[in-house]
């Protein structure tokens, strides 16, 4: 699958956030979107998710694609457990899905935290639940907006390993401020 972005522009009032962005992205690849704060990374994700309309430009390859996302904020159901936060986004839930969700989460979180309300977890643990949920959703495209915020180095390495293993055939676009993250992901750098 190819996602082609042509001449994409977006302004908010007098603030020009994206100006004539052209990208060609392919399945089976991880791309790291880099740029200073305010360079349009989050706006690009919001346009790809259909949450913001561009002023001009075209995007080809989105039609019929399933998209998983990690937003800058975690957007979790705080009273649900990590397992239930995954299960709730899976249409056509089956009994064995609970065990599979728990298995995925156990790669990223301590076992004792899996059945507690998310509200009792640390910020870094909540972030890992958000990442696991995005990996859990059947998708062709995975968008991750600064997913490593709040993670220590050891945890980040474990999360990156899980992302790379879980998204082999997907098109993955991750925004980050760290070139080291891009190297760990073996990704292609895109500067905005």
Steps between C-alpha positions, in 0.01 A plus 500: 500500500616852422383813680564802282472852640508774238527877554337483844460836674323611817479835676327605819418868455828671407709206624619282211554154657547277193622644171502289183585166668575217255567146624491148364472237775487121465376201698766301681692816584541708814533875452601747770360846458733757653479872540486765769185556704243675285635360172172322420563139606181470707300691239614254232385209718165671562452547125585134433248397767230722348483724809623812319434604140798626298477835322633340183673191375408137452558171679485176300493151654294568812171373360414166660808507724466422869697737723628443854615805695685614809414862577716740703254451785418142600119508451440196721191402698644566845263270692563207265794263542777496236354174367151654469644807326626266228193279485262796458653602165478151352181459299376143498646418842570132566566336836860410405571868424530575872794260532665643186457858627649402834794332323576814296473726804723268708783573256477869591367516858548322832253212535349644820388814316293328230179466700511832691312809387713711266447794738736326748787470249796735456522728195754275331284194559197678353711587197583133450130411518432758226775351285376144559146607407623648169692180426197290596259663254505330158653765276688565177642835616634581846536866602685570826531858624799518736435151643815484713417800720540406867684172435843425647770363268456133593123516460532691173723225358241236599218706345696557178565125473126435534411767243742359243384141559129587489505719190710313245253540211354835608582852397622662824541875547642615834569856610797547730754763601778243550724383216597207724138377487510504121823298505357245745193459279720459188272757344512743212524861620257762374562863596213746519 
